Amino acid sequence: MKVRLLITGGTIDKVYNQSNGELEFDKTHFPEMISRSRIEVDLTLEQVLLIDSLDMVDADRDLIIDRCVSCDEKFVLITHGTDTMCDTAKLLGEVSIDKTIILFGSMVPYAVNNSDALFNFGCALGSLQLLECGVYVAMNGRVLPWTDVEKNRSLGIFQALNS
């Protein structure tokens, strides 16, 4: 099984800047996360973007879609910021790509203690190996199809649309 990991940014890859007290991007943490997780899957990393999902524009989402369509792998993981993850999942789902694609991220940066990053990564990677072709979001221990997922901002979780 070959898996393509498309890195697009989001909270999962942010770091805390002690000078200004802000979360920002430096570099992706995924080489370290993969090593630390002892993953044995044939995983190819591709850094597509490193931005906050609130800063994504249509051209960024088109690039993500293009990378999903053009990669050789039939299994694709996409790191994504949580604020617009469902929007990108919907666009990917509407394209009907004949692959299994899972978007995931974290509510707390990987570099911060008690982050949910490794858990969400592991959940997404494990689920990828069991699901039918389609587009899914893996967050908070749930894996939901793009047609039935939303971010509940008041609770800070992802859930089925009519939960």
DRENPA-3360 file (N, C-alpha, C; in nm, 2 decimals, always signed):
BEGIN
1 = MKVRLLIT = +0.08/-0.12/+0.00/+0.00/+0.00/+0.00/+0.09/+0.12/+0.00 ~ +0.06/+0.21/-0.10/+0.14/+0.34/-0.10/+0.04/+0.45/-0.07 ~ +0.09/+0.54/+0.01/+0.01/+0.65/+0.06/+0.08/+0.78/+0.03 ~ +0.01/+0.88/-0.02/+0.06/+1.02/-0.05/+0.01/+1.10/+0.07 ~ +0.10/+1.17/+0.14/+0.06/+1.27/+0.24/+0.09/+1.41/+0.19 ~ -0.02/+1.48/+0.16/-0.02/+1.62/+0.11/-0.03/+1.71/+0.23 ~ +0.08/+1.79/+0.25/+0.09/+1.88/+0.36/+0.04/+2.02/+0.32 ~ -0.06/+2.07/+0.38/-0.11/+2.20/+0.34/-0.10/+2.31/+0.45;
9 = GGTIDKVY = -0.07/+2.27/+0.57/-0.06/+2.36/+0.68/-0.16/+2.34/+0.79 ~ -0.22/+2.44/+0.84/-0.31/+2.44/+0.95/-0.25/+2.43/+1.08 ~ -0.32/+2.43/+1.19/-0.28/+2.44/+1.32/-0.18/+2.33/+1.35 ~ -0.20/+2.21/+1.29/-0.11/+2.09/+1.32/+0.04/+2.13/+1.30 ~ +0.07/+2.21/+1.21/+0.21/+2.25/+1.18/+0.26/+2.38/+1.23 ~ +0.18/+2.45/+1.31/+0.21/+2.57/+1.37/+0.30/+2.56/+1.49 ~ +0.38/+2.66/+1.52/+0.47/+2.67/+1.64/+0.44/+2.80/+1.71 ~ +0.47/+2.80/+1.84/+0.45/+2.92/+1.92/+0.57/+3.01/+1.91;
17 = NQSNGELE = +0.55/+3.13/+1.87/+0.66/+3.23/+1.86/+0.66/+3.31/+1.99 ~ +0.77/+3.28/+2.07/+0.78/+3.35/+2.20/+0.80/+3.50/+2.19 ~ +0.85/+3.55/+2.08/+0.87/+3.69/+2.07/+0.74/+3.77/+2.06 ~ +0.65/+3.72/+1.98/+0.52/+3.79/+1.97/+0.40/+3.72/+2.02 ~ +0.42/+3.60/+2.07/+0.31/+3.53/+2.14/+0.21/+3.47/+2.04 ~ +0.25/+3.46/+1.91/+0.16/+3.42/+1.80/+0.19/+3.28/+1.76 ~ +0.09/+3.21/+1.70/+0.12/+3.08/+1.64/+0.15/+3.11/+1.49 ~ +0.26/+3.04/+1.44/+0.30/+3.07/+1.30/+0.37/+2.95/+1.25;
25 = FDKTHFPE = +0.40/+2.95/+1.12/+0.47/+2.84/+1.05/+0.62/+2.86/+1.05 ~ +0.69/+2.75/+1.07/+0.83/+2.75/+1.05/+0.86/+2.64/+0.94 ~ +0.83/+2.52/+0.97/+0.85/+2.40/+0.88/+0.75/+2.30/+0.92 ~ +0.73/+2.20/+0.84/+0.64/+2.09/+0.87/+0.70/+2.00/+0.98 ~ +0.62/+1.94/+1.06/+0.66/+1.85/+1.17/+0.65/+1.71/+1.13 ~ +0.60/+1.68/+1.00/+0.57/+1.54/+0.97/+0.68/+1.45/+0.96 ~ +0.80/+1.49/+0.92/+0.91/+1.39/+0.92/+0.93/+1.34/+1.07 ~ +0.93/+1.43/+1.16/+0.94/+1.39/+1.31/+0.82/+1.31/+1.35;
33 = MISRSRIE = +0.70/+1.34/+1.31/+0.58/+1.27/+1.36/+0.58/+1.13/+1.30 ~ +0.63/+1.11/+1.18/+0.63/+0.98/+1.12/+0.73/+0.89/+1.19 ~ +0.85/+0.95/+1.22/+0.95/+0.88/+1.29/+0.91/+0.84/+1.43 ~ +0.85/+0.93/+1.50/+0.81/+0.91/+1.63/+0.69/+0.81/+1.64 ~ +0.61/+0.80/+1.54/+0.50/+0.71/+1.53/+0.54/+0.57/+1.49 ~ +0.66/+0.56/+1.44/+0.71/+0.43/+1.39/+0.62/+0.37/+1.28 ~ +0.58/+0.45/+1.19/+0.50/+0.41/+1.08/+0.57/+0.32/+0.98 ~ +0.51/+0.21/+0.94/+0.57/+0.12/+0.85/+0.50/+0.12/+0.71;
41 = VDLTLEQV = +0.41/+0.21/+0.69/+0.34/+0.22/+0.56/+0.43/+0.30/+0.46 ~ +0.43/+0.26/+0.34/+0.50/+0.33/+0.23/+0.44/+0.47/+0.21 ~ +0.49/+0.57/+0.27/+0.44/+0.71/+0.28/+0.52/+0.81/+0.21 ~ +0.47/+0.88/+0.11/+0.54/+0.98/+0.04/+0.49/+1.12/+0.08 ~ +0.58/+1.20/+0.14/+0.54/+1.33/+0.18/+0.55/+1.43/+0.07 ~ +0.45/+1.52/+0.06/+0.46/+1.63/-0.04/+0.41/+1.76/+0.03 ~ +0.49/+1.85/+0.05/+0.45/+1.98/+0.10/+0.39/+2.07/-0.01 ~ +0.26/+2.08/-0.01/+0.20/+2.16/-0.11/+0.19/+2.31/-0.07;
49 = LLIDSLDM = +0.15/+2.33/+0.05/+0.13/+2.46/+0.11/+0.17/+2.46/+0.26 ~ +0.19/+2.57/+0.32/+0.21/+2.57/+0.46/+0.14/+2.70/+0.51 ~ +0.00/+2.70/+0.51/-0.08/+2.82/+0.54/-0.19/+2.78/+0.63 ~ -0.25/+2.88/+0.70/-0.37/+2.87/+0.77/-0.49/+2.85/+0.68 ~ -0.58/+2.77/+0.71/-0.69/+2.74/+0.62/-0.78/+2.86/+0.60 ~ -0.78/+2.96/+0.69/-0.85/+3.08/+0.67/-0.79/+3.17/+0.56 ~ -0.66/+3.14/+0.53/-0.60/+3.22/+0.43/-0.60/+3.15/+0.29 ~ -0.66/+3.03/+0.29/-0.67/+2.96/+0.16/-0.77/+3.03/+0.06;
57 = VDADRDLI = -0.73/+3.03/-0.06/-0.81/+3.09/-0.17/-0.84/+2.98/-0.27 ~ -0.93/+3.01/-0.36/-0.97/+2.90/-0.46/-0.85/+2.84/-0.53 ~ -0.75/+2.92/-0.56/-0.63/+2.86/-0.63/-0.56/+2.76/-0.55 ~ -0.56/+2.78/-0.41/-0.49/+2.69/-0.32/-0.57/+2.55/-0.32 ~ -0.70/+2.56/-0.32/-0.79/+2.44/-0.32/-0.78/+2.37/-0.45 ~ -0.77/+2.45/-0.56/-0.75/+2.39/-0.69/-0.62/+2.31/-0.70 ~ -0.51/+2.36/-0.64/-0.38/+2.30/-0.63/-0.39/+2.17/-0.55 ~ -0.47/+2.17/-0.44/-0.49/+2.04/-0.36/-0.56/+1.94/-0.45;
65 = IDRCVSCD = -0.66/+1.98/-0.52/-0.74/+1.89/-0.60/-0.65/+1.83/-0.71 ~ -0.57/+1.92/-0.77/-0.48/+1.88/-0.88/-0.38/+1.77/-0.83 ~ -0.32/+1.80/-0.71/-0.23/+1.70/-0.65/-0.29/+1.57/-0.62 ~ -0.42/+1.57/-0.58/-0.49/+1.44/-0.55/-0.51/+1.37/-0.68 ~ -0.56/+1.44/-0.78/-0.58/+1.38/-0.91/-0.46/+1.32/-0.98 ~ -0.35/+1.40/-0.97/-0.23/+1.37/-1.05/-0.13/+1.27/-0.98 ~ -0.15/+1.25/-0.85/-0.05/+1.16/-0.79/-0.09/+1.02/-0.82 ~ +0.01/+0.93/-0.82/+0.00/+0.79/-0.86/-0.07/+0.71/-0.75;
73 = EKFVLITH = -0.06/+0.75/-0.62/-0.12/+0.67/-0.51/-0.27/+0.68/-0.52 ~ -0.33/+0.57/-0.47/-0.48/+0.56/-0.46/-0.53/+0.60/-0.32 ~ -0.43/+0.62/-0.23/-0.46/+0.65/-0.09/-0.39/+0.78/-0.06 ~ -0.47/+0.88/-0.02/-0.42/+1.02/+0.00/-0.46/+1.07/+0.14 ~ -0.37/+1.12/+0.22/-0.40/+1.19/+0.34/-0.36/+1.34/+0.31 ~ -0.45/+1.43/+0.37/-0.42/+1.57/+0.35/-0.43/+1.64/+0.49 ~ -0.32/+1.70/+0.53/-0.32/+1.79/+0.65/-0.39/+1.91/+0.61 ~ -0.47/+1.96/+0.70/-0.55/+2.08/+0.67/-0.59/+2.15/+0.79;
81 = GTDTMCDT = -0.60/+2.28/+0.79/-0.65/+2.36/+0.90/-0.80/+2.33/+0.92 ~ -0.84/+2.33/+1.05/-0.98/+2.29/+1.08/-1.09/+2.39/+1.04 ~ -1.05/+2.52/+1.03/-1.16/+2.62/+1.00/-1.23/+2.60/+0.87 ~ -1.16/+2.55/+0.76/-1.22/+2.53/+0.63/-1.20/+2.39/+0.58 ~ -1.17/+2.30/+0.66/-1.14/+2.16/+0.62/-1.27/+2.10/+0.55 ~ -1.38/+2.13/+0.60/-1.51/+2.07/+0.54/-1.53/+2.13/+0.40 ~ -1.49/+2.26/+0.38/-1.51/+2.32/+0.25/-1.42/+2.25/+0.15 ~ -1.30/+2.22/+0.18/-1.21/+2.16/+0.09/-1.25/+2.01/+0.07;
89 = AKLLGEVS = -1.30/+1.95/+0.17/-1.35/+1.81/+0.16/-1.47/+1.81/+0.06 ~ -1.55/+1.90/+0.07/-1.67/+1.91/-0.02/-1.63/+1.93/-0.17 ~ -1.53/+2.02/-0.19/-1.48/+2.04/-0.33/-1.42/+1.91/-0.38 ~ -1.34/+1.84/-0.30/-1.28/+1.72/-0.34/-1.38/+1.61/-0.37 ~ -1.48/+1.60/-0.28/-1.59/+1.50/-0.30/-1.67/+1.53/-0.42 ~ -1.69/+1.65/-0.46/-1.77/+1.68/-0.58/-1.69/+1.65/-0.71 ~ -1.56/+1.64/-0.70/-1.48/+1.61/-0.82/-1.49/+1.46/-0.85 ~ -1.53/+1.38/-0.75/-1.54/+1.23/-0.76/-1.41/+1.17/-0.81;
97 = IDKTIILF = -1.31/+1.18/-0.74/-1.18/+1.12/-0.77/-1.18/+0.98/-0.72 ~ -1.13/+0.89/-0.81/-1.14/+0.74/-0.78/-1.02/+0.70/-0.68 ~ -1.02/+0.76/-0.56/-0.92/+0.74/-0.46/-0.98/+0.75/-0.33 ~ -0.91/+0.70/-0.23/-0.96/+0.72/-0.09/-0.88/+0.84/-0.03 ~ -0.95/+0.94/+0.01/-0.88/+1.07/+0.05/-0.94/+1.10/+0.19 ~ -0.84/+1.13/+0.28/-0.88/+1.17/+0.42/-0.81/+1.30/+0.46 ~ -0.89/+1.40/+0.50/-0.84/+1.52/+0.55/-0.84/+1.51/+0.70 ~ -0.73/+1.57/+0.76/-0.72/+1.57/+0.91/-0.63/+1.69/+0.95;
105 = GSMVPYAV = -0.64/+1.72/+1.07/-0.56/+1.83/+1.13/-0.56/+1.81/+1.28 ~ -0.55/+1.92/+1.35/-0.55/+1.92/+1.49/-0.60/+2.05/+1.55 ~ -0.66/+2.05/+1.67/-0.70/+2.17/+1.73/-0.59/+2.24/+1.81 ~ -0.49/+2.16/+1.84/-0.37/+2.21/+1.92/-0.25/+2.17/+1.83 ~ -0.15/+2.26/+1.81/-0.03/+2.23/+1.73/+0.04/+2.11/+1.78 ~ +0.10/+2.04/+1.69/+0.19/+1.92/+1.73/+0.29/+1.96/+1.83 ~ +0.35/+2.08/+1.81/+0.46/+2.13/+1.89/+0.42/+2.17/+2.04 ~ +0.29/+2.17/+2.07/+0.24/+2.21/+2.20/+0.20/+2.08/+2.28;
113 = NNSDALFN = +0.23/+2.08/+2.40/+0.20/+1.97/+2.49/+0.05/+1.94/+2.48 ~ +0.01/+1.81/+2.49/-0.12/+1.76/+2.49/-0.19/+1.79/+2.35 ~ -0.12/+1.79/+2.25/-0.18/+1.81/+2.11/-0.25/+1.68/+2.07 ~ -0.35/+1.70/+1.99/-0.43/+1.59/+1.93/-0.37/+1.55/+1.80 ~ -0.26/+1.61/+1.76/-0.21/+1.59/+1.62/-0.17/+1.44/+1.59 ~ -0.09/+1.37/+1.68/-0.05/+1.24/+1.65/-0.18/+1.14/+1.65 ~ -0.27/+1.17/+1.74/-0.39/+1.08/+1.75/-0.47/+1.10/+1.62 ~ -0.49/+1.22/+1.57/-0.57/+1.24/+1.45/-0.49/+1.18/+1.33;
121 = FGCALGSL = -0.36/+1.20/+1.32/-0.28/+1.14/+1.22/-0.30/+0.99/+1.21 ~ -0.28/+0.92/+1.33/-0.29/+0.78/+1.34/-0.43/+0.73/+1.30 ~ -0.53/+0.80/+1.35/-0.67/+0.77/+1.31/-0.69/+0.78/+1.16 ~ -0.64/+0.88/+1.10/-0.66/+0.90/+0.96/-0.59/+0.79/+0.88 ~ -0.46/+0.76/+0.92/-0.38/+0.66/+0.85/-0.44/+0.52/+0.86 ~ -0.49/+0.49/+0.98/-0.55/+0.36/+1.00/-0.68/+0.35/+0.92 ~ -0.76/+0.45/+0.93/-0.89/+0.45/+0.86/-0.87/+0.44/+0.70 ~ -0.77/+0.51/+0.66/-0.74/+0.51/+0.51/-0.73/+0.37/+0.46;
129 = QLLECGVY = -0.68/+0.28/+0.53/-0.65/+0.14/+0.49/-0.78/+0.06/+0.49 ~ -0.89/+0.11/+0.55/-1.01/+0.03/+0.56/-1.13/+0.08/+0.48 ~ -1.12/+0.20/+0.44/-1.24/+0.27/+0.37/-1.24/+0.25/+0.22 ~ -1.37/+0.26/+0.17/-1.39/+0.26/+0.03/-1.34/+0.39/-0.03 ~ -1.33/+0.40/-0.16/-1.30/+0.52/-0.23/-1.40/+0.63/-0.19 ~ -1.35/+0.75/-0.17/-1.43/+0.86/-0.13/-1.35/+0.96/-0.05 ~ -1.41/+1.07/-0.01/-1.35/+1.17/+0.07/-1.40/+1.18/+0.21 ~ -1.32/+1.18/+0.31/-1.35/+1.17/+0.45/-1.28/+1.28/+0.53;
137 = VAMNGRVL = -1.33/+1.31/+0.65/-1.26/+1.39/+0.74/-1.24/+1.31/+0.87 ~ -1.12/+1.30/+0.92/-1.08/+1.23/+1.04/-1.04/+1.33/+1.15 ~ -1.12/+1.34/+1.25/-1.10/+1.43/+1.36/-1.17/+1.38/+1.48 ~ -1.11/+1.39/+1.60/-1.17/+1.36/+1.73/-1.21/+1.22/+1.74 ~ -1.14/+1.13/+1.67/-1.18/+0.98/+1.68/-1.29/+0.94/+1.59 ~ -1.34/+1.04/+1.51/-1.45/+1.01/+1.41/-1.39/+1.02/+1.27 ~ -1.44/+0.94/+1.18/-1.41/+0.95/+1.04/-1.55/+0.96/+0.97 ~ -1.57/+1.07/+0.91/-1.70/+1.10/+0.85/-1.69/+1.13/+0.70;
145 = PWTDVEKN = -1.78/+1.09/+0.62/-1.78/+1.12/+0.48/-1.80/+1.27/+0.46 ~ -1.75/+1.33/+0.35/-1.76/+1.47/+0.32/-1.90/+1.52/+0.32 ~ -1.99/+1.43/+0.29/-2.14/+1.47/+0.28/-2.20/+1.48/+0.41 ~ -2.14/+1.44/+0.52/-2.20/+1.44/+0.65/-2.11/+1.48/+0.76 ~ -2.04/+1.59/+0.74/-1.95/+1.64/+0.85/-1.95/+1.79/+0.86 ~ -1.94/+1.84/+0.98/-1.93/+1.98/+1.01/-1.84/+2.00/+1.13 ~ -1.79/+2.12/+1.14/-1.71/+2.16/+1.26/-1.81/+2.23/+1.35 ~ -1.83/+2.18/+1.47/-1.91/+2.25/+1.57/-1.81/+2.34/+1.64;
153 = RSLGIFQA = -1.82/+2.47/+1.60/-1.73/+2.56/+1.66/-1.75/+2.59/+1.81 ~ -1.87/+2.58/+1.85/-1.89/+2.61/+2.00/-1.83/+2.49/+2.08 ~ -1.83/+2.37/+2.03/-1.78/+2.26/+2.11/-1.63/+2.23/+2.07 ~ -1.59/+2.28/+1.96/-1.45/+2.26/+1.91/-1.43/+2.11/+1.86 ~ -1.53/+2.05/+1.80/-1.52/+1.92/+1.75/-1.59/+1.91/+1.61 ~ -1.56/+1.79/+1.55/-1.62/+1.76/+1.42/-1.72/+1.66/+1.45 ~ -1.84/+1.67/+1.38/-1.95/+1.58/+1.40/-2.03/+1.56/+1.28 ~ -2.12/+1.46/+1.28/-2.21/+1.45/+1.17/-2.30/+1.57/+1.16;
161 = LNS = -2.36/+1.60/+1.05/-2.43/+1.72/+1.03/-2.55/+1.74/+1.12 ~ -2.62/+1.63/+1.14/-2.74/+1.64/+1.23/-2.73/+1.58/+1.36 ~ -2.61/+1.61/+1.42/-2.59/+1.55/+1.56/-2.65/+1.64/+1.66;
% end
